[in-house]
Amino acid sequence: MPEPGKPGSETWAGDSWKSGGAPGWITGTYDPESNQIFWTTGNPSPSNRGQGRDGDNLYSDCLLALDADTGRLNWYFQFTKHDTHDWDATQIPILVDLGGKHLIVQANRNGFLYVLNRATGKLLSATPFGPITWSHSKDSEGRPAPDKNTEPTPEGQRVCPGAIGLTNFFSPTFDTQTRLLYVSTNEGCDIFTTAPQKYEEGNAFYGSAYFPAEGSGGGGVRAIDPLSGQMKWEFRRLSTAWSGVLSTAGDVVFTGDAEGNFIELDAASGKILWHFQTGGDVHSSPVAFAVDGKEYVAVAAGSAVYTFGLP
């Protein structure tokens, strides 16, 4: 949070910056070419209630480009200004080189896929990658502009995506062979209500409650062209899942589901090639590695780690 007199402090009303939140809670991405670390930040507090913290609330819901040697802020991009729906921007940003351009791409919790110039932070595109209701227009910079009719109310307001987001902390993956981004999605919508709450140190600082909206849900794995935002294929899951995805040079994509299945998909078509029942919720992202020239893929499911040898 920028203190008074520092850049960005004017984006917080009064002393609201003192309890502004915006935690960073997932690993950043390093670019050796530019010697920059790209770090993402969480939502502002009080969560889901904007009253009392008027302004954009920097540097919440941001991608920060930091000099790796000094920590100096080179540039920032804010995905959701004055967030009132708990849409942390702490999803993993991916470095992508396509069309002769050096890009950084993030499938954001708010339901939009953002493509930025990673040297300058300039927004190149923002495209929905699933059902969204909170924005129906863009501002002068091309950012999704919020619909004021989707703000939380005392009576409750239905908004898509819900608080857990169209995606979340689970890892996406970019395949340099197919040139596709693979993202794990959940399509739930929530009813957001709001009420004032006094800040008390050590206690949760929520300004809203939310609960699932009737008739919403589902999701899966989506293969998306980052340049056009077009979805190439989708693998549907039976229920909400928290597994990340991993693509490999073998033209396959690995993922899991809440029913305990560890799944291998064809990277070009999304067709199921193989699956294994682990007996526990796959609440992690697969990893691939090699030992003495033999390849393996591993995933945590339930309370166990499963490792498979590849031919």
ChimeraX commands (.cxc) that place a marker at each C-alpha (Angstrom):
marker #1 position 0.00,0.00,0.00 radius 0.5
marker #1 position 1.46,3.41,-0.97 radius 0.5
marker #1 position 1.77,5.72,2.00 radius 0.5
marker #1 position 0.68,9.37,1.67 radius 0.5
marker #1 position 3.01,11.26,-0.65 radius 0.5
marker #1 position 4.04,8.16,-2.61 radius 0.5
marker #1 position 2.80,7.36,-6.15 radius 0.5
marker #1 position -0.63,5.74,-5.92 radius 0.5
marker #1 position -1.54,7.07,-2.48 radius 0.5
marker #1 position -4.16,9.32,-4.05 radius 0.5
marker #1 position -6.09,6.18,-5.10 radius 0.5
marker #1 position -7.14,5.53,-1.49 radius 0.5
marker #1 position -9.69,7.72,0.29 radius 0.5
marker #1 position -8.64,9.01,3.70 radius 0.5
marker #1 position -6.72,6.50,5.80 radius 0.5
marker #1 position -8.22,3.46,4.04 radius 0.5
marker #1 position -4.75,2.53,2.72 radius 0.5
marker #1 position -3.76,1.49,6.25 radius 0.5
marker #1 position -6.03,-1.58,6.04 radius 0.5
marker #1 position -5.87,-1.92,2.26 radius 0.5
marker #1 position -4.83,-5.56,2.05 radius 0.5
marker #1 position -3.74,-6.57,-1.49 radius 0.5
marker #1 position -1.50,-9.47,-0.38 radius 0.5
marker #1 position 0.78,-11.30,-2.76 radius 0.5
marker #1 position 0.13,-15.02,-2.27 radius 0.5
marker #1 position 1.58,-16.87,-5.23 radius 0.5
marker #1 position 5.01,-17.10,-6.87 radius 0.5
marker #1 position 6.00,-14.49,-9.42 radius 0.5
marker #1 position 7.42,-15.02,-12.93 radius 0.5
marker #1 position 11.01,-14.15,-13.90 radius 0.5
marker #1 position 12.07,-12.90,-17.34 radius 0.5
marker #1 position 15.85,-13.33,-17.79 radius 0.5
marker #1 position 15.82,-11.33,-21.04 radius 0.5
marker #1 position 14.67,-8.12,-19.36 radius 0.5
marker #1 position 15.82,-9.08,-15.82 radius 0.5
marker #1 position 12.34,-8.39,-14.49 radius 0.5
marker #1 position 10.19,-10.18,-11.94 radius 0.5
marker #1 position 6.45,-10.04,-12.61 radius 0.5
marker #1 position 4.51,-10.25,-9.34 radius 0.5
marker #1 position 0.76,-10.29,-8.85 radius 0.5
marker #1 position -1.29,-8.87,-5.96 radius 0.5
marker #1 position -4.54,-9.64,-4.17 radius 0.5
marker #1 position -7.80,-7.79,-3.66 radius 0.5
marker #1 position -8.30,-4.65,-1.55 radius 0.5
marker #1 position -9.94,-4.61,1.89 radius 0.5
marker #1 position -12.59,-4.55,3.10 radius 0.5
marker #1 position -13.20,-7.38,0.70 radius 0.5
marker #1 position -16.23,-6.86,-1.57 radius 0.5
marker #1 position -17.20,-3.47,-0.14 radius 0.5
marker #1 position -16.05,-0.26,-1.80 radius 0.5
marker #1 position -17.57,2.27,0.58 radius 0.5
marker #1 position -14.88,4.07,2.58 radius 0.5
marker #1 position -12.05,3.28,0.14 radius 0.5
marker #1 position -13.03,5.32,-2.92 radius 0.5
marker #1 position -10.52,5.28,-5.80 radius 0.5
marker #1 position -8.69,2.68,-7.85 radius 0.5
marker #1 position -6.96,1.26,-4.73 radius 0.5
marker #1 position -3.42,0.73,-6.02 radius 0.5
marker #1 position -1.60,-1.60,-6.02 radius 0.5
marker #1 position -4.37,-4.13,-5.47 radius 0.5
marker #1 position -5.31,-6.59,-8.24 radius 0.5
marker #1 position -2.17,-5.65,-10.16 radius 0.5
marker #1 position 0.66,-7.10,-12.17 radius 0.5
marker #1 position 3.89,-5.46,-10.99 radius 0.5
marker #1 position 7.00,-5.41,-13.19 radius 0.5
marker #1 position 9.98,-5.18,-10.83 radius 0.5
marker #1 position 13.69,-4.77,-11.56 radius 0.5
marker #1 position 15.21,-8.03,-10.30 radius 0.5
marker #1 position 18.35,-6.32,-8.97 radius 0.5
marker #1 position 16.81,-3.35,-7.17 radius 0.5
marker #1 position 13.11,-4.13,-6.69 radius 0.5
marker #1 position 12.26,-0.85,-8.44 radius 0.5
marker #1 position 8.79,-0.72,-9.98 radius 0.5
marker #1 position 9.19,-0.42,-13.76 radius 0.5
marker #1 position 5.49,-0.50,-14.56 radius 0.5
marker #1 position 2.21,-1.88,-13.28 radius 0.5
marker #1 position -1.11,-2.93,-14.73 radius 0.5
marker #1 position -4.31,-3.05,-12.67 radius 0.5
marker #1 position -6.77,-5.71,-13.85 radius 0.5
marker #1 position -9.72,-4.74,-11.64 radius 0.5
marker #1 position -9.94,-1.18,-10.35 radius 0.5
marker #1 position -11.66,-0.66,-6.98 radius 0.5
marker #1 position -12.44,-4.38,-6.73 radius 0.5
marker #1 position -15.68,-5.23,-4.91 radius 0.5
marker #1 position -15.94,-8.94,-5.84 radius 0.5
marker #1 position -12.80,-10.55,-4.34 radius 0.5
marker #1 position -11.08,-10.95,-7.74 radius 0.5
marker #1 position -7.46,-11.19,-6.64 radius 0.5
marker #1 position -5.07,-10.94,-9.59 radius 0.5
marker #1 position -2.81,-13.63,-8.13 radius 0.5
marker #1 position -3.14,-15.97,-11.10 radius 0.5
marker #1 position 0.18,-16.99,-12.67 radius 0.5
marker #1 position 1.33,-14.67,-15.51 radius 0.5
marker #1 position 2.98,-16.46,-18.44 radius 0.5
marker #1 position 5.71,-15.15,-20.74 radius 0.5
marker #1 position 4.75,-15.72,-24.38 radius 0.5
marker #1 position 6.63,-14.87,-27.58 radius 0.5
marker #1 position 4.21,-14.82,-30.52 radius 0.5
marker #1 position 4.01,-12.90,-33.78 radius 0.5
marker #1 position 7.40,-11.33,-33.13 radius 0.5
marker #1 position 6.08,-9.79,-29.90 radius 0.5
marker #1 position 7.25,-10.30,-26.31 radius 0.5
marker #1 position 4.05,-10.70,-24.34 radius 0.5
marker #1 position 2.88,-11.48,-20.85 radius 0.5
marker #1 position -0.49,-13.21,-20.59 radius 0.5
marker #1 position -2.81,-13.75,-17.65 radius 0.5
marker #1 position -6.16,-15.52,-17.43 radius 0.5
marker #1 position -7.61,-13.40,-14.64 radius 0.5
marker #1 position -9.99,-14.36,-11.87 radius 0.5
marker #1 position -12.44,-11.69,-13.15 radius 0.5
marker #1 position -13.07,-13.74,-16.31 radius 0.5
marker #1 position -10.92,-11.89,-18.87 radius 0.5
marker #1 position -7.78,-13.06,-20.63 radius 0.5
marker #1 position -5.31,-10.15,-20.68 radius 0.5
marker #1 position -2.42,-9.83,-23.14 radius 0.5
marker #1 position 0.20,-7.17,-22.35 radius 0.5
marker #1 position 3.44,-5.93,-23.89 radius 0.5
marker #1 position 5.87,-7.17,-21.26 radius 0.5
marker #1 position 8.39,-4.39,-21.90 radius 0.5
marker #1 position 5.92,-1.55,-21.29 radius 0.5
marker #1 position 2.82,-3.02,-19.65 radius 0.5
marker #1 position 0.62,-1.69,-22.46 radius 0.5
marker #1 position -2.65,-3.60,-22.77 radius 0.5
marker #1 position -3.02,-5.27,-26.16 radius 0.5
marker #1 position -6.27,-7.17,-25.59 radius 0.5
marker #1 position -8.75,-8.26,-22.92 radius 0.5
marker #1 position -11.12,-11.06,-23.95 radius 0.5
marker #1 position -13.69,-13.02,-21.89 radius 0.5
marker #1 position -12.82,-16.72,-21.64 radius 0.5
marker #1 position -16.11,-17.75,-20.03 radius 0.5
marker #1 position -19.44,-16.38,-18.74 radius 0.5
marker #1 position -19.16,-12.85,-17.31 radius 0.5
marker #1 position -21.86,-10.31,-16.36 radius 0.5
marker #1 position -19.90,-7.53,-14.62 radius 0.5
marker #1 position -18.65,-5.76,-17.76 radius 0.5
marker #1 position -20.23,-5.03,-21.13 radius 0.5
marker #1 position -17.91,-2.30,-22.44 radius 0.5
marker #1 position -14.28,-1.16,-22.55 radius 0.5
marker #1 position -12.70,2.10,-21.42 radius 0.5
marker #1 position -10.40,4.26,-23.56 radius 0.5
marker #1 position -7.43,1.99,-22.76 radius 0.5
marker #1 position -9.28,-1.18,-23.74 radius 0.5
marker #1 position -9.84,-2.37,-20.16 radius 0.5
marker #1 position -13.16,-3.99,-19.26 radius 0.5
marker #1 position -15.34,-1.30,-17.70 radius 0.5
marker #1 position -17.49,-2.38,-14.73 radius 0.5
marker #1 position -21.28,-2.27,-14.91 radius 0.5
marker #1 position -22.44,-0.25,-11.89 radius 0.5
marker #1 position -25.52,-2.46,-11.65 radius 0.5
marker #1 position -23.34,-5.39,-10.54 radius 0.5
marker #1 position -22.07,-3.77,-7.33 radius 0.5
marker #1 position -22.90,-5.72,-4.12 radius 0.5
marker #1 position -26.10,-4.52,-2.42 radius 0.5
marker #1 position -27.71,-5.17,0.97 radius 0.5
marker #1 position -30.40,-7.21,-0.83 radius 0.5
marker #1 position -27.90,-9.17,-2.95 radius 0.5
marker #1 position -26.66,-8.92,-6.54 radius 0.5
marker #1 position -26.05,-11.83,-8.91 radius 0.5
marker #1 position -22.62,-11.54,-10.56 radius 0.5
marker #1 position -20.57,-13.81,-12.83 radius 0.5
marker #1 position -17.96,-14.99,-12.20 radius 0.5
marker #1 position -18.40,-15.57,-8.50 radius 0.5
marker #1 position -15.88,-14.85,-5.78 radius 0.5
marker #1 position -13.68,-17.86,-6.56 radius 0.5
marker #1 position -13.32,-16.50,-10.07 radius 0.5
marker #1 position -13.48,-18.02,-13.55 radius 0.5
marker #1 position -10.02,-19.33,-12.67 radius 0.5
marker #1 position -7.90,-19.11,-9.55 radius 0.5
marker #1 position -4.46,-20.04,-8.13 radius 0.5
marker #1 position -4.13,-23.28,-10.12 radius 0.5
marker #1 position -1.45,-23.21,-12.82 radius 0.5
marker #1 position -2.26,-22.53,-16.47 radius 0.5
marker #1 position 0.17,-23.66,-19.18 radius 0.5
marker #1 position 1.31,-22.41,-22.60 radius 0.5
marker #1 position 2.39,-24.87,-25.30 radius 0.5
marker #1 position 4.98,-23.46,-27.72 radius 0.5
marker #1 position 4.10,-26.18,-30.25 radius 0.5
marker #1 position 0.33,-25.68,-30.45 radius 0.5
marker #1 position 0.68,-21.99,-29.50 radius 0.5
marker #1 position -2.30,-22.42,-27.20 radius 0.5
marker #1 position -2.88,-21.40,-23.59 radius 0.5
marker #1 position -4.60,-24.05,-21.45 radius 0.5
marker #1 position -6.61,-22.79,-18.48 radius 0.5
marker #1 position -8.58,-24.58,-15.78 radius 0.5
marker #1 position -11.97,-22.88,-15.29 radius 0.5
marker #1 position -14.97,-22.81,-12.94 radius 0.5
marker #1 position -18.15,-21.10,-14.12 radius 0.5
marker #1 position -20.01,-20.40,-10.90 radius 0.5
marker #1 position -21.86,-17.13,-10.23 radius 0.5
marker #1 position -22.52,-15.68,-6.77 radius 0.5
marker #1 position -25.06,-13.48,-5.00 radius 0.5
marker #1 position -23.03,-10.66,-3.40 radius 0.5
marker #1 position -24.46,-8.81,-0.40 radius 0.5
marker #1 position -22.80,-5.95,1.46 radius 0.5
marker #1 position -22.81,-4.45,4.93 radius 0.5
marker #1 position -20.49,-2.12,6.88 radius 0.5
marker #1 position -17.84,-3.65,9.12 radius 0.5
marker #1 position -15.43,-1.98,11.49 radius 0.5
marker #1 position -11.76,-2.83,11.06 radius 0.5
marker #1 position -10.31,-4.73,14.02 radius 0.5
marker #1 position -6.69,-5.81,13.92 radius 0.5
marker #1 position -6.33,-9.58,13.80 radius 0.5
marker #1 position -9.87,-10.24,12.58 radius 0.5
marker #1 position -11.10,-10.95,9.05 radius 0.5
marker #1 position -12.07,-7.72,7.28 radius 0.5
marker #1 position -14.98,-8.62,5.02 radius 0.5
marker #1 position -17.54,-6.12,3.80 radius 0.5
marker #1 position -19.69,-8.66,2.01 radius 0.5
marker #1 position -21.05,-12.16,2.12 radius 0.5
marker #1 position -21.61,-14.22,-1.00 radius 0.5
marker #1 position -23.24,-17.54,-1.81 radius 0.5
marker #1 position -23.64,-19.57,-5.01 radius 0.5
marker #1 position -26.31,-18.43,-7.44 radius 0.5
marker #1 position -28.88,-20.99,-8.54 radius 0.5
marker #1 position -28.37,-22.41,-12.02 radius 0.5
marker #1 position -24.64,-21.69,-12.27 radius 0.5
marker #1 position -21.62,-23.94,-12.16 radius 0.5
marker #1 position -19.52,-26.26,-14.27 radius 0.5
marker #1 position -16.23,-25.65,-15.98 radius 0.5
marker #1 position -13.25,-27.58,-17.27 radius 0.5
marker #1 position -10.07,-27.04,-19.26 radius 0.5
marker #1 position -10.07,-24.56,-22.14 radius 0.5
marker #1 position -7.52,-24.26,-24.93 radius 0.5
marker #1 position -7.30,-20.60,-26.02 radius 0.5
marker #1 position -5.39,-18.76,-28.73 radius 0.5
marker #1 position -3.79,-15.90,-26.73 radius 0.5
marker #1 position -3.61,-13.53,-29.72 radius 0.5
marker #1 position -7.25,-13.82,-30.80 radius 0.5
marker #1 position -8.80,-14.91,-27.50 radius 0.5
marker #1 position -10.62,-17.65,-29.44 radius 0.5
marker #1 position -11.33,-20.93,-27.65 radius 0.5
marker #1 position -10.10,-23.89,-29.74 radius 0.5
marker #1 position -11.54,-26.69,-27.59 radius 0.5
marker #1 position -12.93,-27.39,-24.14 radius 0.5
marker #1 position -12.84,-30.42,-21.88 radius 0.5
marker #1 position -15.81,-30.30,-19.50 radius 0.5
marker #1 position -15.57,-31.50,-15.90 radius 0.5
marker #1 position -18.41,-32.91,-13.81 radius 0.5
marker #1 position -18.03,-30.39,-10.98 radius 0.5
marker #1 position -15.94,-27.52,-9.59 radius 0.5
marker #1 position -12.26,-28.49,-9.61 radius 0.5
marker #1 position -9.03,-26.95,-8.34 radius 0.5
marker #1 position -6.45,-28.78,-10.42 radius 0.5
marker #1 position -3.97,-26.95,-12.60 radius 0.5
marker #1 position -2.82,-28.03,-16.06 radius 0.5
marker #1 position 0.53,-29.04,-17.56 radius 0.5
marker #1 position 1.40,-29.29,-21.27 radius 0.5
marker #1 position 4.43,-31.20,-22.53 radius 0.5
marker #1 position 6.43,-31.57,-25.73 radius 0.5
marker #1 position 4.67,-34.91,-26.21 radius 0.5
marker #1 position 1.58,-33.02,-27.43 radius 0.5
marker #1 position -0.40,-33.84,-24.31 radius 0.5
marker #1 position -2.01,-31.89,-21.46 radius 0.5
marker #1 position -2.33,-33.30,-17.92 radius 0.5
marker #1 position -4.97,-32.22,-15.39 radius 0.5
marker #1 position -7.18,-33.59,-12.64 radius 0.5
marker #1 position -10.68,-33.29,-11.21 radius 0.5
marker #1 position -12.58,-33.29,-7.92 radius 0.5
marker #1 position -13.71,-36.88,-8.49 radius 0.5
marker #1 position -10.10,-38.10,-8.18 radius 0.5
marker #1 position -9.26,-38.62,-11.84 radius 0.5
marker #1 position -5.80,-37.78,-13.17 radius 0.5
marker #1 position -6.34,-37.13,-16.85 radius 0.5
marker #1 position -4.24,-36.93,-20.02 radius 0.5
marker #1 position -5.69,-34.94,-22.95 radius 0.5
marker #1 position -4.62,-34.53,-26.55 radius 0.5
marker #1 position -3.16,-31.00,-26.75 radius 0.5
marker #1 position -4.59,-30.33,-30.22 radius 0.5
marker #1 position -8.13,-31.65,-29.74 radius 0.5
marker #1 position -8.85,-32.05,-26.01 radius 0.5
marker #1 position -9.69,-35.75,-26.49 radius 0.5
marker #1 position -9.10,-37.96,-23.42 radius 0.5
marker #1 position -6.11,-40.24,-24.04 radius 0.5
marker #1 position -5.77,-41.83,-20.59 radius 0.5
marker #1 position -6.94,-41.44,-17.01 radius 0.5
marker #1 position -6.20,-42.88,-13.58 radius 0.5
marker #1 position -8.47,-42.93,-10.51 radius 0.5
marker #1 position -6.40,-41.72,-7.55 radius 0.5
marker #1 position -9.09,-41.98,-4.88 radius 0.5
marker #1 position -8.66,-38.35,-3.75 radius 0.5
marker #1 position -9.47,-34.83,-4.98 radius 0.5
marker #1 position -6.75,-33.56,-7.33 radius 0.5
marker #1 position -6.20,-30.15,-5.74 radius 0.5
marker #1 position -2.80,-29.45,-7.29 radius 0.5
marker #1 position -0.93,-28.98,-10.56 radius 0.5
marker #1 position 0.93,-31.82,-12.30 radius 0.5
marker #1 position 4.72,-31.63,-12.74 radius 0.5
marker #1 position 7.00,-33.40,-15.24 radius 0.5
marker #1 position 10.67,-34.28,-14.68 radius 0.5
marker #1 position 13.37,-36.72,-15.78 radius 0.5
marker #1 position 15.84,-38.90,-13.85 radius 0.5
marker #1 position 18.68,-40.66,-15.68 radius 0.5
marker #1 position 16.96,-40.02,-18.99 radius 0.5
marker #1 position 13.60,-41.51,-17.95 radius 0.5
marker #1 position 10.59,-39.19,-17.94 radius 0.5
marker #1 position 7.99,-39.01,-15.18 radius 0.5
marker #1 position 4.85,-37.04,-14.41 radius 0.5
marker #1 position 3.62,-36.58,-10.83 radius 0.5
marker #1 position 0.56,-35.12,-9.13 radius 0.5
marker #1 position -0.70,-34.75,-5.55 radius 0.5
marker #1 position -4.19,-36.14,-4.93 radius 0.5
marker #1 position -5.87,-36.41,-1.54 radius 0.5
marker #1 position -3.00,-37.06,0.89 radius 0.5
marker #1 position -0.72,-38.89,-1.55 radius 0.5
marker #1 position 1.68,-38.09,-4.39 radius 0.5
marker #1 position 1.30,-40.27,-7.50 radius 0.5
marker #1 position 4.19,-40.66,-9.92 radius 0.5
marker #1 position 3.93,-42.26,-13.35 radius 0.5
marker #1 position 6.73,-43.35,-15.67 radius 0.5
marker #1 position 6.43,-42.42,-19.32 radius 0.5
marker #1 position 7.58,-44.77,-22.10 radius 0.5
marker link #1:1,2 radius 0.2
marker link #1:2,3 radius 0.2
marker link #1:3,4 radius 0.2
marker link #1:4,5 radius 0.2
marker link #1:5,6 radius 0.2
marker link #1:6,7 radius 0.2
marker link #1:7,8 radius 0.2
marker link #1:8,9 radius 0.2
marker link #1:9,10 radius 0.2
marker link #1:10,11 radius 0.2
marker link #1:11,12 radius 0.2
marker link #1:12,13 radius 0.2
marker link #1:13,14 radius 0.2
marker link #1:14,15 radius 0.2
marker link #1:15,16 radius 0.2
marker link #1:16,17 radius 0.2
marker link #1:17,18 radius 0.2
marker link #1:18,19 radius 0.2
marker link #1:19,20 radius 0.2
marker link #1:20,21 radius 0.2
marker link #1:21,22 radius 0.2
marker link #1:22,23 radius 0.2
marker link #1:23,24 radius 0.2
marker link #1:24,25 radius 0.2
marker link #1:25,26 radius 0.2
marker link #1:26,27 radius 0.2
marker link #1:27,28 radius 0.2
marker link #1:28,29 radius 0.2
marker link #1:29,30 radius 0.2
marker link #1:30,31 radius 0.2
marker link #1:31,32 radius 0.2
marker link #1:32,33 radius 0.2
marker link #1:33,34 radius 0.2
marker link #1:34,35 radius 0.2
marker link #1:35,36 radius 0.2
marker link #1:36,37 radius 0.2
marker link #1:37,38 radius 0.2
marker link #1:38,39 radius 0.2
marker link #1:39,40 radius 0.2
marker link #1:40,41 radius 0.2
marker link #1:41,42 radius 0.2
marker link #1:42,43 radius 0.2
marker link #1:43,44 radius 0.2
marker link #1:44,45 radius 0.2
marker link #1:45,46 radius 0.2
marker link #1:46,47 radius 0.2
marker link #1:47,48 radius 0.2
marker link #1:48,49 radius 0.2
marker link #1:49,50 radius 0.2
marker link #1:50,51 radius 0.2
marker link #1:51,52 radius 0.2
marker link #1:52,53 radius 0.2
marker link #1:53,54 radius 0.2
marker link #1:54,55 radius 0.2
marker link #1:55,56 radius 0.2
marker link #1:56,57 radius 0.2
marker link #1:57,58 radius 0.2
marker link #1:58,59 radius 0.2
marker link #1:59,60 radius 0.2
marker link #1:60,61 radius 0.2
marker link #1:61,62 radius 0.2
marker link #1:62,63 radius 0.2
marker link #1:63,64 radius 0.2
marker link #1:64,65 radius 0.2
marker link #1:65,66 radius 0.2
marker link #1:66,67 radius 0.2
marker link #1:67,68 radius 0.2
marker link #1:68,69 radius 0.2
marker link #1:69,70 radius 0.2
marker link #1:70,71 radius 0.2
marker link #1:71,72 radius 0.2
marker link #1:72,73 radius 0.2
marker link #1:73,74 radius 0.2
marker link #1:74,75 radius 0.2
marker link #1:75,76 radius 0.2
marker link #1:76,77 radius 0.2
marker link #1:77,78 radius 0.2
marker link #1:78,79 radius 0.2
marker link #1:79,80 radius 0.2
marker link #1:80,81 radius 0.2
marker link #1:81,82 radius 0.2
marker link #1:82,83 radius 0.2
marker link #1:83,84 radius 0.2
marker link #1:84,85 radius 0.2
marker link #1:85,86 radius 0.2
marker link #1:86,87 radius 0.2
marker link #1:87,88 radius 0.2
marker link #1:88,89 radius 0.2
marker link #1:89,90 radius 0.2
marker link #1:90,91 radius 0.2
marker link #1:91,92 radius 0.2
marker link #1:92,93 radius 0.2
marker link #1:93,94 radius 0.2
marker link #1:94,95 radius 0.2
marker link #1:95,96 radius 0.2
marker link #1:96,97 radius 0.2
marker link #1:97,98 radius 0.2
marker link #1:98,99 radius 0.2
marker link #1:99,100 radius 0.2
marker link #1:100,101 radius 0.2
marker link #1:101,102 radius 0.2
marker link #1:102,103 radius 0.2
marker link #1:103,104 radius 0.2
marker link #1:104,105 radius 0.2
marker link #1:105,106 radius 0.2
marker link #1:106,107 radius 0.2
marker link #1:107,108 radius 0.2
marker link #1:108,109 radius 0.2
marker link #1:109,110 radius 0.2
marker link #1:110,111 radius 0.2
marker link #1:111,112 radius 0.2
marker link #1:112,113 radius 0.2
marker link #1:113,114 radius 0.2
marker link #1:114,115 radius 0.2
marker link #1:115,116 radius 0.2
marker link #1:116,117 radius 0.2
marker link #1:117,118 radius 0.2
marker link #1:118,119 radius 0.2
marker link #1:119,120 radius 0.2
marker link #1:120,121 radius 0.2
marker link #1:121,122 radius 0.2
marker link #1:122,123 radius 0.2
marker link #1:123,124 radius 0.2
marker link #1:124,125 radius 0.2
marker link #1:125,126 radius 0.2
marker link #1:126,127 radius 0.2
marker link #1:127,128 radius 0.2
marker link #1:128,129 radius 0.2
marker link #1:129,130 radius 0.2
marker link #1:130,131 radius 0.2
marker link #1:131,132 radius 0.2
marker link #1:132,133 radius 0.2
marker link #1:133,134 radius 0.2
marker link #1:134,135 radius 0.2
marker link #1:135,136 radius 0.2
marker link #1:136,137 radius 0.2
marker link #1:137,138 radius 0.2
marker link #1:138,139 radius 0.2
marker link #1:139,140 radius 0.2
marker link #1:140,141 radius 0.2
marker link #1:141,142 radius 0.2
marker link #1:142,143 radius 0.2
marker link #1:143,144 radius 0.2
marker link #1:144,145 radius 0.2
marker link #1:145,146 radius 0.2
marker link #1:146,147 radius 0.2
marker link #1:147,148 radius 0.2
marker link #1:148,149 radius 0.2
marker link #1:149,150 radius 0.2
marker link #1:150,151 radius 0.2
marker link #1:151,152 radius 0.2
marker link #1:152,153 radius 0.2
marker link #1:153,154 radius 0.2
marker link #1:154,155 radius 0.2
marker link #1:155,156 radius 0.2
marker link #1:156,157 radius 0.2
marker link #1:157,158 radius 0.2
marker link #1:158,159 radius 0.2
marker link #1:159,160 radius 0.2
marker link #1:160,161 radius 0.2
marker link #1:161,162 radius 0.2
marker link #1:162,163 radius 0.2
marker link #1:163,164 radius 0.2
marker link #1:164,165 radius 0.2
marker link #1:165,166 radius 0.2
marker link #1:166,167 radius 0.2
marker link #1:167,168 radius 0.2
marker link #1:168,169 radius 0.2
marker link #1:169,170 radius 0.2
marker link #1:170,171 radius 0.2
marker link #1:171,172 radius 0.2
marker link #1:172,173 radius 0.2
marker link #1:173,174 radius 0.2
marker link #1:174,175 radius 0.2
marker link #1:175,176 radius 0.2
marker link #1:176,177 radius 0.2
marker link #1:177,178 radius 0.2
marker link #1:178,179 radius 0.2
marker link #1:179,180 radius 0.2
marker link #1:180,181 radius 0.2
marker link #1:181,182 radius 0.2
marker link #1:182,183 radius 0.2
marker link #1:183,184 radius 0.2
marker link #1:184,185 radius 0.2
marker link #1:185,186 radius 0.2
marker link #1:186,187 radius 0.2
marker link #1:187,188 radius 0.2
marker link #1:188,189 radius 0.2
marker link #1:189,190 radius 0.2
marker link #1:190,191 radius 0.2
marker link #1:191,192 radius 0.2
marker link #1:192,193 radius 0.2
marker link #1:193,194 radius 0.2
marker link #1:194,195 radius 0.2
marker link #1:195,196 radius 0.2
marker link #1:196,197 radius 0.2
marker link #1:197,198 radius 0.2
marker link #1:198,199 radius 0.2
marker link #1:199,200 radius 0.2
marker link #1:200,201 radius 0.2
marker link #1:201,202 radius 0.2
marker link #1:202,203 radius 0.2
marker link #1:203,204 radius 0.2
marker link #1:204,205 radius 0.2
marker link #1:205,206 radius 0.2
marker link #1:206,207 radius 0.2
marker link #1:207,208 radius 0.2
marker link #1:208,209 radius 0.2
marker link #1:209,210 radius 0.2
marker link #1:210,211 radius 0.2
marker link #1:211,212 radius 0.2
marker link #1:212,213 radius 0.2
marker link #1:213,214 radius 0.2
marker link #1:214,215 radius 0.2
marker link #1:215,216 radius 0.2
marker link #1:216,217 radius 0.2
marker link #1:217,218 radius 0.2
marker link #1:218,219 radius 0.2
marker link #1:219,220 radius 0.2
marker link #1:220,221 radius 0.2
marker link #1:221,222 radius 0.2
marker link #1:222,223 radius 0.2
marker link #1:223,224 radius 0.2
marker link #1:224,225 radius 0.2
marker link #1:225,226 radius 0.2
marker link #1:226,227 radius 0.2
marker link #1:227,228 radius 0.2
marker link #1:228,229 radius 0.2
marker link #1:229,230 radius 0.2
marker link #1:230,231 radius 0.2
marker link #1:231,232 radius 0.2
marker link #1:232,233 radius 0.2
marker link #1:233,234 radius 0.2
marker link #1:234,235 radius 0.2
marker link #1:235,236 radius 0.2
marker link #1:236,237 radius 0.2
marker link #1:237,238 radius 0.2
marker link #1:238,239 radius 0.2
marker link #1:239,240 radius 0.2
marker link #1:240,241 radius 0.2
marker link #1:241,242 radius 0.2
marker link #1:242,243 radius 0.2
marker link #1:243,244 radius 0.2
marker link #1:244,245 radius 0.2
marker link #1:245,246 radius 0.2
marker link #1:246,247 radius 0.2
marker link #1:247,248 radius 0.2
marker link #1:248,249 radius 0.2
marker link #1:249,250 radius 0.2
marker link #1:250,251 radius 0.2
marker link #1:251,252 radius 0.2
marker link #1:252,253 radius 0.2
marker link #1:253,254 radius 0.2
marker link #1:254,255 radius 0.2
marker link #1:255,256 radius 0.2
marker link #1:256,257 radius 0.2
marker link #1:257,258 radius 0.2
marker link #1:258,259 radius 0.2
marker link #1:259,260 radius 0.2
marker link #1:260,261 radius 0.2
marker link #1:261,262 radius 0.2
marker link #1:262,263 radius 0.2
marker link #1:263,264 radius 0.2
marker link #1:264,265 radius 0.2
marker link #1:265,266 radius 0.2
marker link #1:266,267 radius 0.2
marker link #1:267,268 radius 0.2
marker link #1:268,269 radius 0.2
marker link #1:269,270 radius 0.2
marker link #1:270,271 radius 0.2
marker link #1:271,272 radius 0.2
marker link #1:272,273 radius 0.2
marker link #1:273,274 radius 0.2
marker link #1:274,275 radius 0.2
marker link #1:275,276 radius 0.2
marker link #1:276,277 radius 0.2
marker link #1:277,278 radius 0.2
marker link #1:278,279 radius 0.2
marker link #1:279,280 radius 0.2
marker link #1:280,281 radius 0.2
marker link #1:281,282 radius 0.2
marker link #1:282,283 radius 0.2
marker link #1:283,284 radius 0.2
marker link #1:284,285 radius 0.2
marker link #1:285,286 radius 0.2
marker link #1:286,287 radius 0.2
marker link #1:287,288 radius 0.2
marker link #1:288,289 radius 0.2
marker link #1:289,290 radius 0.2
marker link #1:290,291 radius 0.2
marker link #1:291,292 radius 0.2
marker link #1:292,293 radius 0.2
marker link #1:293,294 radius 0.2
marker link #1:294,295 radius 0.2
marker link #1:295,296 radius 0.2
marker link #1:296,297 radius 0.2
marker link #1:297,298 radius 0.2
marker link #1:298,299 radius 0.2
marker link #1:299,300 radius 0.2
marker link #1:300,301 radius 0.2
marker link #1:301,302 radius 0.2
marker link #1:302,303 radius 0.2
marker link #1:303,304 radius 0.2
marker link #1:304,305 radius 0.2
marker link #1:305,306 radius 0.2
marker link #1:306,307 radius 0.2
marker link #1:307,308 radius 0.2
marker link #1:308,309 radius 0.2
marker link #1:309,310 radius 0.2
marker link #1:310,311 radius 0.2
view
